[in-house]
Amino acid sequence: MRRLSVAVLAALLASTASPAFAYKVFVSNEKGNDITVLDSEKDFSVIDTFKVGQRPRGIAVSPDGKSLYVCASDDDTIQEYDTETHAFKRTLPSGPDPELLVVSPSGDQLYAANEDDNLVTVIDLNSGARLAEIPVGVEPEGMGVSPDGNTIVNTSETTNMAHFIDRDSQQITANVLVDSRPRFAQYKQDGSEIWVSAEIGGTVSVIDAATKEITHKITFEIPGIRSEAIQPVGVRISDDGTKAYVALGPANRVAVIDTSTYEVTDYLLVGQRVWQLAFSPDQQYLFTTNGLSNDITIIDVASDKAIKSVQVGQQPWGVAVTPN
């Protein structure tokens, strides 16, 4: 058998240890009015910070990885930027105070929650035109979209409902009452369930996508942390459907949940006031935005260990990752 030299073996090990995908991580800094950019090829170091509109919160990357969409909440607009050059591309129409947005899996439509006028705005990304404004509950916040793109979900903070909207008719097809101040809606990749976090209620409701019935309600308990400080916000579910992660706000923890039993298996200590979450393209890492410590935490998904913190801007809120 041919023996490899030490140098060749070291090179092979280094190549297998490198990320499977080269990608960027974008973080919206709510108070700084800017976006921080991290590079996976440079050990997640900050490679750029660029100015955007006032009070950027919800952000998303287009499915083709070419555009970054930013909710400039205090400017009442959605802004589009080039993910390669970070240059401004265009302004998209929005109602007052857009907070969260999602892009359809096909990349042709964008859905934004307009908190101040109780509407969901539908935008055609090919033309840049507003297609519809859909009345929903009071203080709409969270936005989700089914993997097949046929159903949009909005959560209304004051009405305490998840509203299911048909893409084609742009009509609400179901309203599901959840606990107080629902913040986020996340589909399982197989489309079978929607997980809705309730910030003040302190729970996550698991909703059956077919029946629109709540099948499970997940609660949280952390020794030494007051129950009112445990505030579920961002939710992410692994593509294989085995694990879910929930950001718990002022509790400074991310809950790890076994999706087969709906039991919490661990609480991961991260930065202060953890808010939103995003996976890397290969789901090797999970990124958390920590609004009061002005950093993000990088979690290794296989071991469920926080491995690194990176300082970003003032009050990081949203996080989005390019697909490759």
Secondary structure, 3 states (H helix, E strand, C coil): CCCCCHHHHHHHHHHHHCCCCCCEEEEEECCCCEEEEEEHHHCCEEEEEEECCCCEEEEEECCCCCEEEEEEHHHCEEEEEECCCCCEEEEECCCCCEEEEEECCCCCEEEEEECCCCEEEEEECCCCCEEEEEECCCCEEEEEECCCCCEEEEEECCCCEEEEEECCCCCEEEEEECCCCEEEEEECCCCCEEEEEECCCCEEEEEECCCCCEEEEEECCCCCCCHHHCCCCCEEECCCCCEEEEECECCCEEEEEECCCCEEEEEEECCCCEEEEEECCCCCEEEEEECCCCEEEEEECCCCEEEEEEECCCCEEEEEECCC
